[in-house]
Amino acid sequence: MEPPNGFFSSLWNFICFLPYFIGLLILGLIKGVVVCPFTFVIMTIGNSSIVVGLWPVHFLLTYYSVLRCKMLGPVLKFVLCPCMFVILILWPLMGIIGSAIGGLAYGLLAPMFATFEAVGEGKTDPFFHCIYDGTWDTIKGSCAVVTDFKDVCFHSYFSFMDDIRTHVPQVGEYYEIRLLLLPGAILAGLLGILVDIPIISLIAILKSPYMLFKGWHRLFQDCIGREGPFLETICVPFAGLAILLWPLAVAGSVLGSMVSSLFLGVYAAVVVYQEDSLWLGLSYIVASISIYDEYSNDVLDMHEGSCFPRPRYQKKDELGGSRASSSFSKPPSFKNIQRTPSLKTPMLELKPLELLDSLFEECRGHGEQMVLEGLITVQDIEAANKSNKDSNSSKVISIGLPAYCLLQALFRSAKANTAGILLSDNFTEITSSNRPKDTIFDWFLNPLIVLKDQLRAENLSEEEEDYLGKLVILSDDPERMKKYPPPESQLRKAELDAFSRRLRGITKSVSRYPTFRRRFEDSVKSITDELAKKNESSTEKRIATRSKSALARIFSQKSFKSKTAFDREEDRDVEIA
């Protein structure tokens, strides 16, 4: 949709839009008020029950795992124990408060955004969707949040603790701490908290009115001129909502500054420990205020620099320059950047949940095929349903099947010579530019791209690709793996084994993602249904075979033959008569 030309045309368009926007906003608020109590009760009671119920286990298992961990030295364990005690004691309170706030925010905001989405371009029957969208879906979404939280607190947590206890480092490669530097580090951390929190909070509060009015000025300017977020029709409702909710955004930024000041102050302890100097830690406390002030000036497009002093708090780095000499100030060309009214070719940014849905859709397809081939058995399904993590059969589906799907994606990407990871539709590609902006995807995407490049360089044959696929699935079940002969070259076999271990390790890390377990159970259910159909069809075939065998035995009997001949002779006499 083209923006209107002229001031009066823009103003008239804005006046006509206001009743439409206010009506949608009031409708979304009404739905939010109705739905909010349900989401509040579901998320507060559900998440709080999980936190309180698992808290004794979390408390004991955390200490047990840290004390048994071979990656940590004795002094570091001694320092971590009191710190963990404080965190574990506060965890139930933080979990309950966070669940309550999350339930209120989700129940109020989700119906509002769903109402605005219902009138977007390409939507059918917008009146019905304006009324219905964001009601029952929000309630089901709150139940899904509780389910995902349970999976994280139970499956992901126990998996992580198992890795901490069982991981064996190489000789001399474990973490330790120098005990003599702790008093100075603790003193600097406490001083940093006492100084940074009040001063940084005061700076944020003093700059909040400027941020409020400048944001409103920018949004109203875009609204009247139909620029920026108001250019595209589908974005207009959300941009209008941003005008009303901008004070909340300003309040959130102030609160975020207060919270970040705590970490900025505590980092003084890290500086003291790294640089082995209490004076540099005290210098950092002063410099951190200047760093925040300069950074906030850059964000708000205020004057460059800071009125606070900024002493050097780090020694020379490897390049011969001070690591503290880097500045947050804008580059000279920053002021010359002009706003672009729109993007001619908007970039498609993939969503995390869409990627997981694509992965598990592929898991269903490959899983059903493996059931037909007999590679996945009833024991594997039962072990996966029982969540028996110590069973090799459970790992065939819980780790092996997703790892096999990732392996097929790597094969597709390597053969297509793509820069990223090609999904099962052979069209969508995950790259560094369109990947989800969550930091967690950096942990998974980059290693997978490295593995893809290694596969391309190895140039495996079809037999080796097939063996690697079986190895990824059945590496925890050596008895079943004996059915598939390995490559004759021992070097190639070792390379494939190492590749399988790395891919399964990445998959195990992905399995701790909050929504992974719920989607995994859906995939297991789909595979179970396919296995039931297979067993039912095989049972029917056995019954039919037995029936045919019985009929064959009956027809082969002499008494049946003689009776049949007698009947024929009797029929012949009747015809003669």
C-alpha positions as a printed NumPy array, in Angstrom:
array([[  0.   ,   0.   ,   0.   ],
       [  1.428,   3.347,  -1.049],
       [  1.627,   6.08 ,   1.591],
       [ -0.596,   9.122,   1.074],
       [  0.938,  12.238,  -0.457],
       [  0.569,  15.644,   1.199],
       [  0.102,  16.752,   4.773],
       [ -3.716,  16.983,   4.711],
       [ -4.043,  13.604,   3.059],
       [ -1.778,  12.071,   5.684],
       [ -3.671,  13.814,   8.489],
       [ -7.057,  12.657,   7.141],
       [ -5.761,   9.1  ,   6.837],
       [ -4.548,   9.291,  10.417],
       [ -7.938,  10.589,  11.668],
       [ -9.802,   7.835,   9.835],
       [ -7.458,   5.237,  11.246],
       [ -7.877,   6.272,  14.898],
       [-11.419,   4.853,  15.484],
       [-10.435,   1.621,  13.765],
       [ -7.342,   1.257,  15.893],
       [ -9.062,   2.231,  19.155],
       [-11.847,  -0.275,  18.505],
       [ -9.361,  -3.099,  17.987],
       [ -7.444,  -2.031,  21.067],
       [-10.563,  -2.015,  23.262],
       [-11.612,  -5.423,  21.899],
       [ -8.133,  -6.831,  22.584],
       [ -8.17 ,  -5.406,  26.102],
       [-11.57 ,  -6.95 ,  26.81 ],
       [-10.36 , -10.34 ,  25.621],
       [ -7.171,  -9.913,  27.637],
       [ -9.112,  -9.096,  30.808],
       [-11.294, -12.175,  30.293],
       [ -8.447, -14.571,  29.464],
       [ -5.841, -13.176,  31.859],
       [ -7.234, -14.812,  35.058],
       [ -7.138, -18.245,  33.438],
       [ -3.555, -17.922,  32.212],
       [ -2.521, -16.443,  35.552],
       [ -3.96 , -19.387,  37.497],
       [ -2.624, -22.015,  35.074],
       [  0.925, -20.677,  34.856],
       [  1.229, -19.657,  38.509],
       [ -0.103, -22.895,  39.976],
       [  1.505, -25.131,  37.353],
       [  4.989, -23.628,  37.359],
       [  4.997, -23.031,  41.119],
       [  4.039, -26.651,  41.773],
       [  6.889, -27.811,  39.566],
       [  9.395, -25.487,  41.239],
       [  8.37 , -26.376,  44.802],
       [  7.93 , -30.089,  44.093],
       [ 11.327, -30.523,  42.44 ],
       [ 13.209, -28.096,  44.684],
       [ 14.507, -30.732,  47.183],
       [ 15.749, -32.874,  44.308],
       [ 17.323, -29.882,  42.57 ],
       [ 19.007, -28.783,  45.783],
       [ 20.555, -32.159,  46.605],
       [ 21.417, -33.167,  43.033],
       [ 23.076, -29.825,  42.254],
       [ 25.424, -30.134,  45.214],
       [ 26.049, -33.813,  44.502],
       [ 26.86 , -33.144,  40.835],
       [ 29.168, -30.211,  41.568],
       [ 31.039, -32.131,  44.254],
       [ 31.433, -35.135,  41.948],
       [ 32.399, -33.036,  38.933],
       [ 35.91 , -33.773,  37.684],
       [ 36.106, -30.532,  35.67 ],
       [ 36.261, -28.365,  38.818],
       [ 39.153, -28.126,  41.236],
       [ 38.7  , -28.443,  45.028],
       [ 39.146, -24.727,  45.752],
       [ 36.612, -23.746,  43.086],
       [ 34.121, -26.237,  44.518],
       [ 34.644, -24.719,  47.947],
       [ 33.856, -21.259,  46.581],
       [ 30.842, -22.405,  44.534],
       [ 29.061, -24.166,  47.392],
       [ 27.983, -21.031,  49.335],
       [ 27.12 , -19.221,  46.093],
       [ 24.917, -22.114,  44.973],
       [ 23.232, -22.153,  48.392],
       [ 22.045, -18.562,  47.96 ],
       [ 20.791, -19.193,  44.421],
       [ 19.016, -22.432,  45.332],
       [ 17.332, -20.853,  48.36 ],
       [ 16.021, -17.961,  46.259],
       [ 15.005, -20.16 ,  43.32 ],
       [ 11.477, -21.089,  44.582],
       [ 10.641, -17.456,  45.324],
       [ 11.951, -16.264,  41.954],
       [ 10.106, -19.068,  40.168],
       [  6.759, -18.242,  41.798],
       [  7.069, -14.488,  41.217],
       [  8.231, -14.97 ,  37.633],
       [  5.371, -17.378,  36.909],
       [  2.803, -14.936,  38.264],
       [  4.167, -11.997,  36.287],
       [  4.521, -14.105,  33.155],
       [  0.954, -15.394,  33.457],
       [ -0.449, -11.877,  33.799],
       [  1.619, -10.457,  30.925],
       [  0.951, -13.378,  28.593],
       [ -2.772, -13.441,  29.315],
       [ -3.152,  -9.695,  28.75 ],
       [ -0.863,  -9.114,  25.751],
       [ -1.367, -12.294,  23.701],
       [ -5.106, -11.616,  22.983],
       [ -4.285,  -8.006,  22.059],
       [ -1.659,  -8.978,  19.5  ],
       [ -3.865, -11.789,  18.156],
       [ -6.67 ,  -9.254,  17.618],
       [ -4.425,  -7.014,  15.533],
       [ -3.062,  -9.976,  13.568],
       [ -6.617, -11.066,  12.705],
       [ -7.164,  -7.999,  10.501],
       [ -3.918,  -8.312,   8.551],
       [ -3.768,  -8.626,   4.805],
       [ -4.807, -11.979,   3.39 ],
       [ -6.935, -12.939,   6.414],
       [-10.317, -14.556,   5.738],
       [-13.38 , -13.778,   7.886],
       [-11.656, -11.057,   9.954],
       [-14.738, -10.39 ,  12.115],
       [-14.807, -13.944,  13.466],
       [-11.056, -14.038,  14.013],
       [-11.113, -10.663,  15.804],
       [-13.515, -12.182,  18.332],
       [-12.039, -15.676,  18.599],
       [ -8.292, -15.351,  18.077],
       [ -6.306, -15.01 ,  21.266],
       [ -8.88 , -16.626,  23.555],
       [ -8.697, -20.406,  23.543],
       [ -5.288, -20.34 ,  21.828],
       [ -3.878, -18.269,  24.676],
       [ -5.199, -20.709,  27.281],
       [ -3.708, -23.653,  25.373],
       [ -0.474, -21.693,  25.03 ],
       [ -0.276, -21.229,  28.811],
       [ -0.668, -24.994,  29.255],
       [  2.134, -25.504,  26.714],
       [  4.314, -23.096,  28.694],
       [  3.783, -25.178,  31.845],
       [  4.597, -28.357,  29.919],
       [  7.791, -26.881,  28.494],
       [  8.804, -25.567,  31.92 ],
       [  8.296, -29.049,  33.362],
       [ 10.463, -30.554,  30.631],
       [ 13.241, -28.061,  31.331],
       [ 13.135, -28.593,  35.099],
       [ 12.994, -32.363,  34.757],
       [ 14.504, -33.756,  31.547],
       [ 16.894, -30.946,  30.612],
       [ 18.098, -30.397,  34.167],
       [ 18.826, -34.049,  34.869],
       [ 20.547, -34.441,  31.501],
       [ 22.774, -31.468,  32.252],
       [ 23.616, -32.761,  35.713],
       [ 24.519, -36.16 ,  34.25 ],
       [ 26.981, -34.492,  31.885],
       [ 28.563, -32.562,  34.758],
       [ 29.124, -35.738,  36.76 ],
       [ 30.264, -38.032,  33.963],
       [ 32.453, -35.717,  31.877],
       [ 36.108, -36.67 ,  32.297],
       [ 38.642, -33.95 ,  31.393],
       [ 42.044, -34.562,  29.946],
       [ 45.023, -34.584,  32.234],
       [ 45.502, -31.146,  33.78 ],
       [ 42.533, -29.588,  31.979],
       [ 40.176, -28.629,  34.791],
       [ 38.999, -25.333,  36.216],
       [ 40.565, -23.949,  39.375],
       [ 40.628, -20.648,  41.183],
       [ 43.41 , -18.783,  42.968],
       [ 42.314, -18.456,  46.562],
       [ 44.611, -15.535,  47.46 ],
       [ 42.871, -13.257,  44.95 ],
       [ 39.382, -13.885,  46.295],
       [ 39.383, -11.306,  49.162],
       [ 40.306,  -8.442,  46.852],
       [ 37.845,  -9.64 ,  44.186],
       [ 34.998,  -9.877,  46.705],
       [ 35.791,  -6.425,  48.068],
       [ 35.839,  -4.909,  44.565],
       [ 32.578,  -6.648,  43.665],
       [ 30.806,  -5.306,  46.759],
       [ 32.11 ,  -1.793,  46.151],
       [ 31.025,  -2.027,  42.521],
       [ 27.505,  -2.951,  43.577],
       [ 27.311,  -0.143,  46.141],
       [ 28.556,   2.47 ,  43.651],
       [ 27.164,   1.387,  40.272],
       [ 23.582,   0.521,  41.239],
       [ 22.551,   3.943,  42.628],
       [ 24.517,   6.059,  40.13 ],
       [ 23.53 ,   4.111,  37.006],
       [ 19.917,   3.959,  38.186],
       [ 19.95 ,   7.735,  38.689],
       [ 21.38 ,   8.294,  35.197],
       [ 18.695,   6.049,  33.684],
       [ 15.886,   7.873,  35.529],
       [ 17.177,  11.293,  34.495],
       [ 17.386,  10.241,  30.826],
       [ 13.993,   8.496,  30.76 ],
       [ 11.912,  11.677,  30.026],
       [ 14.116,  12.42 ,  27.021],
       [ 13.688,   8.843,  25.805],
       [  9.912,   9.047,  26.306],
       [  9.339,  12.269,  24.354],
       [ 11.86 ,  11.458,  21.649],
       [ 10.251,   8.079,  21.052],
       [  6.78 ,   9.599,  20.867],
       [  8.033,  12.297,  18.5  ],
       [  9.517,   9.68 ,  16.189],
       [  6.434,   7.445,  16.248],
       [  3.962,  10.283,  15.638],
       [  6.14 ,  11.614,  12.846],
       [  6.125,   8.179,  11.173],
       [  2.383,   7.81 ,  11.777],
       [  1.453,  11.109,  10.091],
       [  3.897,  10.655,   7.218],
       [  3.252,   6.887,   6.871],
       [  6.935,   6.078,   7.142],
       [  8.93 ,   3.511,   9.042],
       [  6.662,   0.897,  10.725],
       [  3.535,   2.705,   9.484],
       [  4.408,   2.208,   5.814],
       [  3.202,  -1.405,   5.544],
       [ -0.498,  -1.912,   6.233],
       [  0.025,  -5.08 ,   8.236],
       [  2.377,  -3.253,  10.614],
       [  0.14 ,  -0.222,  11.236],
       [ -1.859,  -1.724,  14.161],
       [  1.299,  -2.823,  15.948],
       [  2.972,   0.523,  15.351],
       [ -0.089,   2.282,  16.752],
       [  0.017,  -0.018,  19.753],
       [  3.67 ,   0.893,  20.197],
       [  2.641,   4.541,  20.683],
       [  0.406,   3.612,  23.597],
       [  2.823,   1.141,  25.122],
       [  5.915,   3.319,  24.681],
       [  5.847,   4.462,  28.354],
       [  6.022,   0.803,  29.352],
       [  9.019,   0.361,  27.067],
       [ 10.723,   3.333,  28.719],
       [  9.949,   1.962,  32.184],
       [ 11.299,  -1.428,  31.101],
       [ 14.513,   0.14 ,  29.846],
       [ 14.989,   1.938,  33.164],
       [ 14.363,  -1.295,  35.054],
       [ 16.756,  -3.121,  32.727],
       [ 19.415,  -0.497,  33.411],
       [ 18.992,  -1.023,  37.136],
       [ 19.352,  -4.763,  36.759],
       [ 22.354,  -4.442,  34.442],
       [ 24.048,  -2.126,  36.941],
       [ 24.239,  -5.078,  39.32 ],
       [ 26.226,  -7.117,  36.813],
       [ 28.381,  -4.146,  35.87 ],
       [ 29.3  ,  -3.72 ,  39.515],
       [ 29.978,  -7.392,  40.104],
       [ 32.27 ,  -7.494,  37.081],
       [ 34.769,  -5.48 ,  39.123],
       [ 35.552,  -8.725,  40.93 ],
       [ 36.343, -10.372,  37.594],
       [ 38.671,  -7.514,  36.676],
       [ 40.545,  -7.837,  39.972],
       [ 40.932, -11.576,  39.482],
       [ 41.998, -11.345,  35.839],
       [ 44.417,  -8.462,  36.253],
       [ 45.631,  -9.434,  39.74 ],
       [ 45.248,  -5.821,  40.883],
       [ 42.777,  -4.261,  43.313],
       [ 43.562,  -0.796,  41.954],
       [ 42.476,  -1.76 ,  38.442],
       [ 39.251,  -3.136,  39.895],
       [ 38.539,   0.188,  41.593],
       [ 39.368,   1.953,  38.344],
       [ 36.834,  -0.223,  36.564],
       [ 34.107,   0.835,  39.005],
       [ 34.599,   4.446,  37.916],
       [ 35.006,   3.53 ,  34.249],
       [ 31.822,   1.415,  34.209],
       [ 29.734,   4.514,  34.972],
       [ 31.345,   6.326,  32.052],
       [ 30.809,   3.291,  29.804],
       [ 27.103,   3.158,  30.612],
       [ 26.663,   6.921,  30.209],
       [ 28.393,   6.897,  26.829],
       [ 26.46 ,   3.88 ,  25.625],
       [ 23.111,   5.371,  26.651],
       [ 24.029,   8.599,  24.851],
       [ 24.66 ,   6.609,  21.691],
       [ 21.323,   4.785,  21.976],
       [ 19.389,   8.033,  22.529],
       [ 21.379,   9.88 ,  19.85 ],
       [ 22.609,  12.45 ,  22.363],
       [ 26.005,  14.114,  22.468],
       [ 28.957,  11.757,  22.204],
       [ 31.185,  10.927,  25.099],
       [ 30.519,  11.17 ,  28.824],
       [ 31.017,  13.706,  31.569],
       [ 32.348,  10.995,  33.89 ],
       [ 36.036,  10.074,  33.987],
       [ 37.122,   6.832,  32.38 ],
       [ 40.403,   5.528,  33.803],
       [ 42.157,   2.554,  32.274],
       [ 41.272,  -0.615,  34.146],
       [ 43.049,  -3.336,  32.121],
       [ 46.658,  -3.985,  31.301],
       [ 48.127,  -4.243,  27.822],
       [ 46.638,  -7.006,  25.71 ],
       [ 48.407,  -9.302,  23.3  ],
       [ 48.403,  -6.698,  20.53 ],
       [ 50.178,  -4.142,  22.624],
       [ 47.165,  -1.875,  23.116],
       [ 44.894,  -1.373,  26.048],
       [ 41.805,  -3.532,  26.033],
       [ 39.985,  -0.683,  27.72 ],
       [ 40.8  ,   1.767,  24.989],
       [ 37.859,   0.652,  22.89 ],
       [ 34.958,   3.073,  23.023],
       [ 31.248,   2.823,  22.597],
       [ 31.133,   6.126,  20.726],
       [ 29.623,   6.297,  17.254],
       [ 31.764,   6.112,  14.165],
       [ 32.053,   9.345,  12.185],
       [ 29.748,   8.063,   9.475],
       [ 26.947,   7.229,  11.902],
       [ 25.321,  10.647,  11.691],
       [ 25.102,  10.478,   7.922],
       [ 22.958,   7.349,   7.882],
       [ 19.503,   8.152,   6.516],
       [ 16.33 ,   6.278,   7.197],
       [ 15.012,   4.149,   4.406],
       [ 11.255,   4.203,   4.009],
       [ 10.969,   0.491,   3.334],
       [ 12.825,  -2.568,   2.207],
       [ 12.321,  -3.55 ,  -1.407],
       [ 13.207,  -7.16 ,  -0.707],
       [ 12.559,  -7.901,   2.961],
       [ 14.679, -10.651,   4.421],
       [ 12.88 , -13.76 ,   5.609],
       [ 13.868, -14.408,   9.19 ],
       [ 13.248, -17.95 ,  10.328],
       [ 11.571, -18.527,  13.673],
       [ 12.93 , -20.97 ,  16.274],
       [  9.638, -22.852,  16.654],
       [  9.265, -23.193,  12.89 ],
       [ 12.691, -24.821,  12.698],
       [ 11.793, -27.264,  15.46 ],
       [  8.499, -28.087,  13.755],
       [ 10.387, -28.743,  10.512],
       [ 12.867, -30.996,  12.322],
       [ 10.175, -33.079,  13.987],
       [  8.102, -33.299,  10.839],
       [ 11.153, -34.893,   9.262],
       [ 11.541, -37.109,  12.342],
       [  8.015, -38.414,  11.811],
       [  8.683, -39.208,   8.171],
       [ 12.003, -40.961,   8.768],
       [ 10.671, -42.672,  11.897],
       [  7.669, -44.165,  10.106],
       [  9.944, -45.359,   7.286],
       [ 12.312, -46.972,   9.805],
       [  9.366, -48.705,  11.455],
       [  8.422, -50.234,   8.104],
       [ 12.041, -51.305,   7.56 ],
       [ 12.277, -52.795,  11.056],
       [ 15.118, -50.504,  12.121],
       [ 12.944, -49.116,  14.936],
       [ 11.328, -51.789,  17.072],
       [  8.621, -52.03 ,  19.696],
       [ 11.263, -52.014,  22.448],
       [ 12.56 , -48.666,  21.204],
       [  9.066, -47.163,  21.332],
       [  8.348, -48.508,  24.809],
       [ 11.687, -47.292,  26.141],
       [ 11.105, -43.83 ,  24.682],
       [  7.603, -43.637,  26.163],
       [  8.928, -44.643,  29.572],
       [ 11.673, -41.968,  29.349],
       [ 14.25 , -44.523,  30.457],
       [ 17.369, -42.476,  29.891],
       [ 19.709, -45.307,  30.911],
       [ 18.345, -47.634,  28.254],
       [ 20.101, -47.926,  24.924],
       [ 16.738, -48.502,  23.244],
       [ 15.421, -45.135,  24.443],
       [ 18.413, -43.333,  22.917],
       [ 17.649, -44.827,  19.509],
       [ 14.647, -42.497,  19.218],
       [ 15.384, -39.709,  21.705],
       [ 18.904, -38.983,  20.347],
       [ 19.471, -41.213,  17.315],
       [ 16.397, -40.264,  15.28 ],
       [ 16.818, -36.436,  15.543],
       [ 20.545, -36.848,  14.891],
       [ 19.742, -38.883,  11.778],
       [ 17.444, -36.107,  10.524],
       [ 20.186, -33.539,  11.086],
       [ 22.593, -35.816,   9.235],
       [ 20.253, -35.962,   6.239],
       [ 20.057, -32.149,   6.278],
       [ 23.86 , -31.997,   6.264],
       [ 23.988, -34.438,   3.35 ],
       [ 21.505, -32.321,   1.386],
       [ 23.423, -29.142,   2.111],
       [ 26.788, -30.647,   1.227],
       [ 25.528, -32.063,  -2.091],
       [ 23.757, -28.816,  -2.98 ],
       [ 26.932, -26.868,  -2.132],
       [ 25.007, -24.35 ,  -0.004],
       [ 26.525, -21.911,   2.46 ],
       [ 24.026, -22.792,   5.194],
       [ 21.798, -25.717,   6.168],
       [ 19.145, -26.795,   3.664],
       [ 15.84 , -27.976,   5.158],
       [ 13.732, -30.894,   3.965],
       [ 11.713, -28.791,   1.5  ],
       [ 14.942, -28.276,  -0.517],
       [ 14.114, -24.575,  -0.663],
       [ 14.504, -23.043,   2.811],
       [ 18.109, -22.508,   3.859],
       [ 19.33 , -21.483,   7.307],
       [ 22.2  , -19.031,   7.048],
       [ 23.92 , -16.604,   9.374],
       [ 21.735, -13.789,   7.999],
       [ 18.25 , -15.31 ,   8.334],
       [ 18.828, -17.538,  11.348],
       [ 16.774, -16.856,  14.496],
       [ 18.33 , -14.083,  16.533],
       [ 18.445, -16.183,  19.696],
       [ 21.988, -16.588,  20.969],
       [ 21.316, -20.263,  21.582],
       [ 21.165, -20.883,  17.81 ],
       [ 24.767, -19.721,  17.48 ],
       [ 25.784, -22.644,  19.677],
       [ 24.157, -25.141,  17.305],
       [ 24.277, -23.596,  13.841],
       [ 27.998, -22.911,  13.634],
       [ 29.078, -26.471,  14.642],
       [ 26.575, -27.935,  12.162],
       [ 27.97 , -25.801,   9.351],
       [ 31.474, -26.995,  10.266],
       [ 30.283, -30.616,  10.145],
       [ 28.632, -29.962,   6.785],
       [ 31.89 , -28.62 ,   5.368],
       [ 33.724, -31.668,   6.686],
       [ 31.195, -33.981,   5.027],
       [ 31.67 , -32.164,   1.752],
       [ 35.435, -32.528,   2.018],
       [ 35.25 , -36.25 ,   2.872],
       [ 33.145, -37.052,  -0.248],
       [ 31.603, -40.201,   1.221],
       [ 30.304, -43.028,  -0.93 ],
       [ 26.698, -44.259,  -0.726],
       [ 27.749, -47.254,   1.382],
       [ 29.623, -45.002,   3.801],
       [ 26.668, -42.597,   4.009],
       [ 24.345, -45.503,   4.786],
       [ 26.73 , -46.858,   7.447],
       [ 27.059, -43.388,   9.02 ],
       [ 23.272, -43.1  ,   9.17 ],
       [ 22.978, -46.458,  10.93 ],
       [ 25.847, -45.506,  13.24 ],
       [ 24.159, -42.247,  14.23 ],
       [ 20.982, -44.128,  15.161],
       [ 22.379, -47.326,  16.72 ],
       [ 25.735, -46.272,  18.161],
       [ 24.447, -46.934,  21.71 ],
       [ 23.332, -50.448,  20.747],
       [ 26.464, -52.315,  19.569],
       [ 24.645, -55.644,  19.264],
       [ 22.265, -54.316,  16.618],
       [ 25.075, -52.383,  14.973],
       [ 26.932, -55.623,  14.257],
       [ 24.441, -56.352,  11.469],
       [ 25.884, -53.534,   9.375],
       [ 29.502, -54.026,   8.228],
       [ 31.812, -51.036,   8.704],
       [ 34.136, -49.675,   5.981],
       [ 37.242, -51.736,   5.321],
       [ 39.528, -48.797,   6.012],
       [ 40.127, -48.384,   9.747],
       [ 40.917, -44.709,   9.239],
       [ 37.586, -44.111,   7.534],
       [ 35.792, -46.044,  10.29 ],
       [ 37.448, -43.888,  12.961],
       [ 36.462, -40.717,  11.093],
       [ 32.845, -41.835,  10.849],
       [ 32.8  , -42.778,  14.538],
       [ 34.112, -39.347,  15.504],
       [ 31.606, -37.646,  13.221],
       [ 28.763, -39.658,  14.774],
       [ 29.833, -38.74 ,  18.311],
       [ 29.974, -35.022,  17.504],
       [ 26.588, -35.033,  15.8  ],
       [ 24.939, -36.947,  18.633],
       [ 26.52 , -34.566,  21.128],
       [ 25.026, -31.581,  19.3  ],
       [ 21.65 , -33.342,  19.178],
       [ 21.799, -34.026,  22.893],
       [ 22.345, -30.321,  23.516],
       [ 19.455, -29.444,  21.195],
       [ 17.223, -31.874,  23.112],
       [ 17.456, -29.574,  26.139],
       [ 15.695, -26.786,  24.259],
       [ 12.466, -25.89 ,  26.131],
       [  9.977, -27.008,  23.446],
       [ 11.973, -30.032,  22.27 ],
       [ 10.477, -32.585,  24.639],
       [  6.843, -31.75 ,  23.849],
       [  7.417, -32.019,  20.113],
       [  9.477, -35.161,  20.623],
       [  6.552, -36.832,  22.399],
       [  4.262, -35.916,  19.498],
       [  6.721, -37.543,  17.09 ],
       [  6.914, -40.682,  19.25 ],
       [  3.124, -40.872,  19.281],
       [  3.054, -40.633,  15.479],
       [  5.659, -43.382,  15.186],
       [  3.715, -45.486,  17.7  ],
       [  0.575, -45.177,  15.595],
       [  2.504, -46.245,  12.506],
       [  3.947, -49.219,  14.374],
       [  0.466, -50.186,  15.567],
       [ -0.824, -50.047,  11.992],
       [  2.085, -52.215,  10.86 ],
       [  1.431, -54.797,  13.595],
       [ -2.3  , -54.747,  12.841],
       [ -1.735, -55.348,   9.141],
       [  0.762, -58.111,   9.853],
       [ -1.723, -59.726,  12.249],
       [ -4.433, -59.643,   9.59 ],
       [ -2.024, -61.234,   7.109],
       [ -1.198, -63.997,   9.601],
       [ -4.904, -64.654,  10.199],
       [ -5.566, -64.771,   6.464],
       [ -2.6  , -67.087,   5.955],
       [ -3.799, -69.391,   8.714],
       [ -7.306, -69.43 ,   7.217],
       [ -5.928, -70.322,   3.781],
       [ -3.807, -73.076,   5.311],
       [ -6.805, -74.475,   7.139],
       [ -8.908, -74.462,   3.974],
       [ -6.092, -76.159,   2.079],
       [ -5.935, -78.898,   4.692],
       [ -9.681, -79.407,   4.522],
       [ -9.686, -79.679,   0.727],
       [ -6.796, -82.147,   0.85 ],
       [ -8.642, -84.582,   3.102],
       [ -9.941, -87.891,   1.509],
       [-13.264, -87.635,   3.232],
       [-13.833, -84.271,   1.624],
       [-12.875, -85.658,  -1.788],
       [-15.119, -88.726,  -1.45 ],
       [-17.993, -86.597,  -0.229],
       [-17.528, -84.307,  -3.166],
       [-17.575, -87.256,  -5.62 ],
       [-20.722, -88.673,  -3.992],
       [-22.426, -85.35 ,  -4.331],
       [-21.517, -85.157,  -7.976],
       [-22.885, -88.682,  -8.623],
       [-26.121, -87.835,  -6.821],
       [-26.501, -84.713,  -8.914],
       [-25.971, -86.75 , -12.067],
       [-28.755, -89.231, -11.093],
       [-31.104, -86.337, -10.496],
       [-30.387, -84.922, -13.936],
       [-31.002, -88.351, -15.609],
       [-34.293, -88.789, -13.792]])
